[in-house]
């Protein structure tokens, strides 16, 4: 099971926290990896007799740890020296990745005139790991462009043209 649940210190699991904890314990006993960074406390004035017992049982399982690396030992879906921000979606036999232009990390609000100005391509080398395989890829970001990459379960990656080229931003009134 590849799902991970993080319990955060003093997290209110719900009005029926003991029931939620019992369900997490049930799933952890079946192999769910759990990251229990801090010992949660049961909310409310009326405490359940089972909450502390279930929390002790959960904490003692070998697939329950305090760090996320223990709970998620699988390698990252996207790795690289400076990987761009991304989101990914599995769509049948394909994994679709949207990569934001790396300069988008530098944006801040309110934006100054010319802040997004970009006249050169930016290249990032990444390793994608869709469907348990590794795909080395060089991403070339043209000015103001993001990328959409589709990787089939058994095929090569394809770059999909998003078809949008924004106008160059105005630098009139820009400082510096």
Secondary structure as a PSIPRED ss2 file (coil, helix, strand):
# PSIPRED VFORMAT (PSIPRED V4.0)

   1 X C   1.000  0.000  0.000
   2 X C   1.000  0.000  0.000
   3 X C   1.000  0.000  0.000
   4 X E   0.000  0.000  1.000
   5 X E   0.000  0.000  1.000
   6 X E   0.000  0.000  1.000
   7 X E   0.000  0.000  1.000
   8 X C   1.000  0.000  0.000
   9 X C   1.000  0.000  0.000
  10 X C   1.000  0.000  0.000
  11 X C   1.000  0.000  0.000
  12 X C   1.000  0.000  0.000
  13 X C   1.000  0.000  0.000
  14 X C   1.000  0.000  0.000
  15 X C   1.000  0.000  0.000
  16 X C   1.000  0.000  0.000
  17 X H   0.000  1.000  0.000
  18 X H   0.000  1.000  0.000
  19 X H   0.000  1.000  0.000
  20 X H   0.000  1.000  0.000
  21 X H   0.000  1.000  0.000
  22 X H   0.000  1.000  0.000
  23 X H   0.000  1.000  0.000
  24 X H   0.000  1.000  0.000
  25 X H   0.000  1.000  0.000
  26 X H   0.000  1.000  0.000
  27 X H   0.000  1.000  0.000
  28 X H   0.000  1.000  0.000
  29 X H   0.000  1.000  0.000
  30 X C   1.000  0.000  0.000
  31 X C   1.000  0.000  0.000
  32 X C   1.000  0.000  0.000
  33 X E   0.000  0.000  1.000
  34 X E   0.000  0.000  1.000
  35 X E   0.000  0.000  1.000
  36 X E   0.000  0.000  1.000
  37 X C   1.000  0.000  0.000
  38 X C   1.000  0.000  0.000
  39 X C   1.000  0.000  0.000
  40 X C   1.000  0.000  0.000
  41 X C   1.000  0.000  0.000
  42 X C   1.000  0.000  0.000
  43 X C   1.000  0.000  0.000
  44 X C   1.000  0.000  0.000
  45 X C   1.000  0.000  0.000
  46 X C   1.000  0.000  0.000
  47 X C   1.000  0.000  0.000
  48 X C   1.000  0.000  0.000
  49 X H   0.000  1.000  0.000
  50 X H   0.000  1.000  0.000
  51 X H   0.000  1.000  0.000
  52 X H   0.000  1.000  0.000
  53 X H   0.000  1.000  0.000
  54 X H   0.000  1.000  0.000
  55 X H   0.000  1.000  0.000
  56 X H   0.000  1.000  0.000
  57 X H   0.000  1.000  0.000
  58 X H   0.000  1.000  0.000
  59 X H   0.000  1.000  0.000
  60 X C   1.000  0.000  0.000
  61 X C   1.000  0.000  0.000
  62 X C   1.000  0.000  0.000
  63 X C   1.000  0.000  0.000
  64 X E   0.000  0.000  1.000
  65 X E   0.000  0.000  1.000
  66 X C   1.000  0.000  0.000
  67 X C   1.000  0.000  0.000
  68 X H   0.000  1.000  0.000
  69 X H   0.000  1.000  0.000
  70 X H   0.000  1.000  0.000
  71 X H   0.000  1.000  0.000
  72 X C   1.000  0.000  0.000
  73 X C   1.000  0.000  0.000
  74 X C   1.000  0.000  0.000
  75 X C   1.000  0.000  0.000
  76 X C   1.000  0.000  0.000
  77 X C   1.000  0.000  0.000
  78 X E   0.000  0.000  1.000
  79 X E   0.000  0.000  1.000
  80 X E   0.000  0.000  1.000
  81 X C   1.000  0.000  0.000
  82 X C   1.000  0.000  0.000
  83 X C   1.000  0.000  0.000
  84 X C   1.000  0.000  0.000
  85 X C   1.000  0.000  0.000
  86 X E   0.000  0.000  1.000
  87 X E   0.000  0.000  1.000
  88 X E   0.000  0.000  1.000
  89 X E   0.000  0.000  1.000
  90 X E   0.000  0.000  1.000
  91 X E   0.000  0.000  1.000
  92 X C   1.000  0.000  0.000
  93 X C   1.000  0.000  0.000
  94 X E   0.000  0.000  1.000
  95 X E   0.000  0.000  1.000
  96 X E   0.000  0.000  1.000
  97 X E   0.000  0.000  1.000
  98 X E   0.000  0.000  1.000
  99 X E   0.000  0.000  1.000
 100 X C   1.000  0.000  0.000
 101 X C   1.000  0.000  0.000
 102 X H   0.000  1.000  0.000
 103 X H   0.000  1.000  0.000
 104 X H   0.000  1.000  0.000
 105 X H   0.000  1.000  0.000
 106 X H   0.000  1.000  0.000
 107 X C   1.000  0.000  0.000
 108 X C   1.000  0.000  0.000
 109 X C   1.000  0.000  0.000
 110 X C   1.000  0.000  0.000
 111 X C   1.000  0.000  0.000
 112 X C   1.000  0.000  0.000
 113 X C   1.000  0.000  0.000
 114 X C   1.000  0.000  0.000
 115 X C   1.000  0.000  0.000
 116 X C   1.000  0.000  0.000
 117 X C   1.000  0.000  0.000
 118 X C   1.000  0.000  0.000
 119 X C   1.000  0.000  0.000
 120 X C   1.000  0.000  0.000
 121 X C   1.000  0.000  0.000
 122 X E   0.000  0.000  1.000
 123 X E   0.000  0.000  1.000
 124 X E   0.000  0.000  1.000
 125 X E   0.000  0.000  1.000
 126 X E   0.000  0.000  1.000
 127 X E   0.000  0.000  1.000
 128 X E   0.000  0.000  1.000
 129 X C   1.000  0.000  0.000
 130 X H   0.000  1.000  0.000
 131 X H   0.000  1.000  0.000
 132 X H   0.000  1.000  0.000
 133 X C   1.000  0.000  0.000
 134 X C   1.000  0.000  0.000
 135 X E   0.000  0.000  1.000
 136 X E   0.000  0.000  1.000
 137 X E   0.000  0.000  1.000
 138 X E   0.000  0.000  1.000
 139 X E   0.000  0.000  1.000
 140 X E   0.000  0.000  1.000
 141 X E   0.000  0.000  1.000
 142 X C   1.000  0.000  0.000
 143 X C   1.000  0.000  0.000
 144 X C   1.000  0.000  0.000
 145 X C   1.000  0.000  0.000
 146 X C   1.000  0.000  0.000
 147 X E   0.000  0.000  1.000
 148 X E   0.000  0.000  1.000
 149 X E   0.000  0.000  1.000
 150 X E   0.000  0.000  1.000
 151 X E   0.000  0.000  1.000
 152 X E   0.000  0.000  1.000
 153 X C   1.000  0.000  0.000
 154 X C   1.000  0.000  0.000
 155 X C   1.000  0.000  0.000
 156 X C   1.000  0.000  0.000
 157 X E   0.000  0.000  1.000
 158 X E   0.000  0.000  1.000
 159 X E   0.000  0.000  1.000
 160 X E   0.000  0.000  1.000
 161 X C   1.000  0.000  0.000
 162 X C   1.000  0.000  0.000
 163 X C   1.000  0.000  0.000
 164 X C   1.000  0.000  0.000
 165 X C   1.000  0.000  0.000
 166 X C   1.000  0.000  0.000
 167 X C   1.000  0.000  0.000
 168 X C   1.000  0.000  0.000
 169 X C   1.000  0.000  0.000
 170 X C   1.000  0.000  0.000
 171 X C   1.000  0.000  0.000
 172 X C   1.000  0.000  0.000
 173 X C   1.000  0.000  0.000
 174 X C   1.000  0.000  0.000
 175 X C   1.000  0.000  0.000
 176 X C   1.000  0.000  0.000
